[in-house]
């Protein structure tokens, strides 16, 4: 598990995407793959979160799981239970965890969906890699601006000298070309 976020605004629950997310699709482990696919199709969701009787996350089933573990093996989706194809004990994030830490973990460990739970381990949202991209792009732009500003500020005397030499050179070329 990731640590609680230290930087204000970097908690998963602070993100605008979090507040606007619809409740994830949840099913019990004894739901068959066919019924799960129908529910996923109706909501246009790419995964279903498998929960126990206490509504705690015990697994995740994705479109890829359906393709590889049911269709690819020619199993009957009406007889195949989610418990037999789910990724068991998936990594779970807390609402107060640091977003950048989870972005790093997801990237390094190559998974695309991150269930987010409250302090009682009940599902609150599912973050996808796309949610992280919407966060990182503006943040990267801000960081680049900060780096550029710091570089210019740190080297301001050199920029003045270099700019002065450039202007002097252009003026000198213009004066010489006018004299001819």
Rosetta blueprint (number, residue, H / E / L):
1 X L
2 X L
3 X L
4 X E
5 X L
6 X L
7 X L
8 X L
9 X L
10 X L
11 X E
12 X H
13 X H
14 X H
15 X L
16 X H
17 X H
18 X H
19 X H
20 X H
21 X L
22 X L
23 X L
24 X L
25 X L
26 X E
27 X E
28 X E
29 X L
30 X L
31 X L
32 X E
33 X H
34 X H
35 X H
36 X H
37 X H
38 X H
39 X H
40 X H
41 X H
42 X H
43 X H
44 X L
45 X L
46 X L
47 X E
48 X E
49 X E
50 X E
51 X E
52 X L
53 X L
54 X L
55 X L
56 X E
57 X E
58 X E
59 X E
60 X E
61 X E
62 X E
63 X H
64 X H
65 X H
66 X H
67 X H
68 X H
69 X H
70 X H
71 X H
72 X L
73 X L
74 X L
75 X L
76 X L
77 X L
78 X L
79 X L
80 X L
81 X E
82 X H
83 X H
84 X H
85 X H
86 X L
87 X E
88 X E
89 X L
90 X L
91 X L
92 X E
93 X E
94 X E
95 X L
96 X L
97 X E
98 X E
99 X H
100 X H
101 X H
102 X H
103 X H
104 X H
105 X H
106 X H
107 X H
108 X H
109 X H
110 X L
111 X L
112 X L
113 X E
114 X E
115 X E
116 X E
117 X E
118 X L
119 X L
120 X L
121 X L
122 X E
123 X E
124 X E
125 X E
126 X E
127 X E
128 X E
129 X H
130 X H
131 X H
132 X H
133 X H
134 X H
135 X H
136 X H
137 X H
138 X H
139 X H
140 X H
141 X H
142 X H
143 X H
144 X H
145 X H
146 X H
147 X H
148 X H
149 X H
150 X H
151 X H
152 X H
153 X H
154 X H
155 X L
156 X H
157 X H
158 X H
159 X H
160 X H
161 X H
162 X H
163 X H
164 X H
165 X H
166 X H
167 X H
168 X H
169 X H
170 X H
171 X H
172 X H
173 X H
174 X H
175 X H
176 X H
177 X H
178 X H
179 X H
180 X L
